């Protein structure tokens, strides 16, 4: 009985598909699930119809790698799980085999897999310098032709900037992020300390909390990138967005006073004991715990943390204020410049066995993560989404949106702008400032050596 039913169902689906193709008249659909390859000659269309008929009722297996393990609870991870689940019914002909690896380990794993031609069909990535080596090696599928079905129109302007190389688009982002100084209002008020608007305020707050035996700021130095965020954000204030971007692009020198000052300010904070003791031995996941438990008043982190802050189980729900990184008197960067951008997304393996199915997965996951981030109010989507009632959204995310509404420039986290070994060198140099092993001048000179390499 089941076999007979399946045959009848297959016939019905075939008739519906044929009718749908005739009704469309060859035009692409704006539906997130519709990811037809570029239109071609009539003979190509007939071939596709024949292929569809031959593959009718078959399930395509697509391997997908991300960094969202079962223990990941940030806004992006939660939105991804929603998208992955909904895809089961939206794309029933595709079975996704998801494999997740923690952030830092994932970076090594995906680089190794790509180099060995063992990468999955679709995989999470960071754009710019992290993705460029994959593109240069011809390991990633260009997506431009697959975006002509209306997909490109649904992306926000400039969303794919850091996934575009030599005029071609290779990746699909799902959201934007911005660096935020999260402050526990309750702890500040209980201790009679002002939340920082300026760098001078920050120094005063650090001294005041330390005097009371309270660790001012938590940072996960073991993973290096959370510590790196501090120097990067300081550089946005001391040098400004344009100067930072120019130096990162090897168009200007790192060995100049403004970048030396960014390292000097960080050194000052380290010496004031702004950060948690033993921070270089703590991962990001470990370091954020005392903040989320309401024990440490400040953390500088991406906008994705807002989801965990306002989670129903959070001990700091309703207590956190999102603030921009403190302004710096005399600095060249304004408060309308931020660390962040649209950099997280998905690539399709150039060697994927079923490229169309792989592209369908990448498009669906990216767009639907964006939709969930918007609907839940827990993130900043890179896609055009429906308006939502902000009174029902995550209040911390609403604060973040307000902070960036007049933003004029973003600077990517340096480890994603820089390529390969340069990114690792940069993170290590910042870690050495935290460890007191590198002077600000040495930091700037070592960074400039990266720009002088041939």
Residue, then its C-alpha position, 0 to 999 in steps of 0.5 A: x500500500x505504501x509503495x502504491x501511495x508513493x507512486x501516486x504521490x510522485x506522479x502528483x508532484x511531477x504534474x505540479x512541477x511541470x505546471x509550475x514551470x509553465x506558469x513561471x514562464x522561465x522567471x526565477x522565484x523570490x522564494x527562499x527555497x527556490x535556488x534555480x541555477x542561471x537560466x540558459x538555452x532551451x536545450x539546457x532547460x529541457x536537460x534540467x527537466x529531464x534530470x528533475x524527472x530522473x531524480x524524482x523521489x531521491x534524497x540528496x545528502x549534503x554535508x554542512x559544517x559549522x562552529x555551533x556545537x550543542x553547547x553553543x547558546x548565543x543568538x546565532x547558534x539558536x537562530x541556526x538551529x531554528x533554520x536547520x529544523x525548518x529546512x527539513x520541511x522546506x527542502x524535503x528532498x535534501x538531507x543535511x548532515x550537520x557537523x559542529x566544532x568549537x570556534x578556534x578548533x573549527x578554524x584549523x579544521x576547515x582550513x585543513x579540510x579545504x587544503x586536503x580537498x576534504x571540505x564539506x558541501x557547505x560550510x560556515x566561514x568568515x569572509x575577507x582574509x579568512x575566505x580569500x585563500x580558499x577562493x585563490x585556491x579555486x576551492x569555493x564555488x562562485x555564486x553570482x549566477x545562482x543569485x539571479x533568481x531574486x536572492x541578490x535583491x533580498x540581501x541588504x546593500x553591501x552585505x556581500x562586500x567581504x565575500x566578493x573577490x575579483x568581482x565575484x560573490x563567493x559567500x552568503x552572510x546571514x547577519x552583521x555584528x558590532x562590538x558592544x561594551x556590555x555593562x551590568x547596571x545593577x553592579x554599577x549602581x550598587x557600587x556608586x560607579x558611573x558607566x563609562x562613556x569615555x576612556x577616562x570614565x573606563x579607567x575610573x571605573x576600573x580603579x573603583x571596582x578594583x578598590x572594592x575587590x571586584x574584577x572590572x572586565x572579563x575576557x577570554x584570552x586563551x582563545x585570543x580573539x576576545x582579547x584581540x577585540x580590545x586592541x582592535x576597538x582601541x585602534x578604531x578610536x586612536x587611529x580611526x576606521x579609515x586608517x585601520x582599514x588602510x593599514x590592514x589592506x597594506x596600503x598604510x603603515x602600522x608603525x605610526x603613533x595612532x596604532x602604537x597608542x592603541x597598544x599603549x592604552x591596552x597596556x595601561x588597562x592591563x597594568x590597572x588590572x582591568x581584566x580578570x586574573x589569569x585571563x590568558x588561561x580562560x576560553x571565551x565560554x569560560x570567561x563570559x560565565x561570571x559576567x552572565x552570573x552577575x559577578x563581573x560588571x563589564x565585557x566587550x563582545x559582539x552583538x551576538x551575546x545579547x541573546x544569552x543576556x536576555x535568555x529566560x534562564x539568564x541571571x542578568x536579564x534586565x540588568x545589562x546596558x549596551x554601550x558603544x566602546x568609550x570615546x577617546x579624547x584626542x583620538x582620530x576615530x569618532x563614536x560613529x565608527x565601530x568594530x564589526x561588519x557583515x562577515x559571518x556566512x556560508x561557502x559552497x565547495x567548488x567540488x560539491x557533487x550536487x552544486x544546486x542542492x548545496x547552494x539551496x542549503x547555503x541560501x536557505x540557512x543564511x536567509x533563515x538565520x537572518x529572519x530568525x535573528x530579526x524575529x527574535x530581536x537577538x541579532x542584526x540581519x544581513x537580509x531584508x526582513x519583515x518589520x517587527x514590533x520592537x516592544x516585543x524584542x530583546x531590549x539589549x538588541x534594541x539598544x544596540x540597533x539604536x547605538x549603530x543607527x547613525x554608524x558611518x564606518x565599520x572595521x572588521x575584527x583584524x583576524x578576519x581581515x588578515x589572511x592565514x598566518x598574519x591573523x595568527x601573528x596578530x592575535x599572538x602579538x596582542x596576547x603578548x601585550x596582555x602578558x606584558x611581554x611586548x611593548x606598544x612600539x614593538x607591537x606596531x613594528x611587528x605588525x608592520x613587518x606583516x605588511x612588508x612581507x613579499 
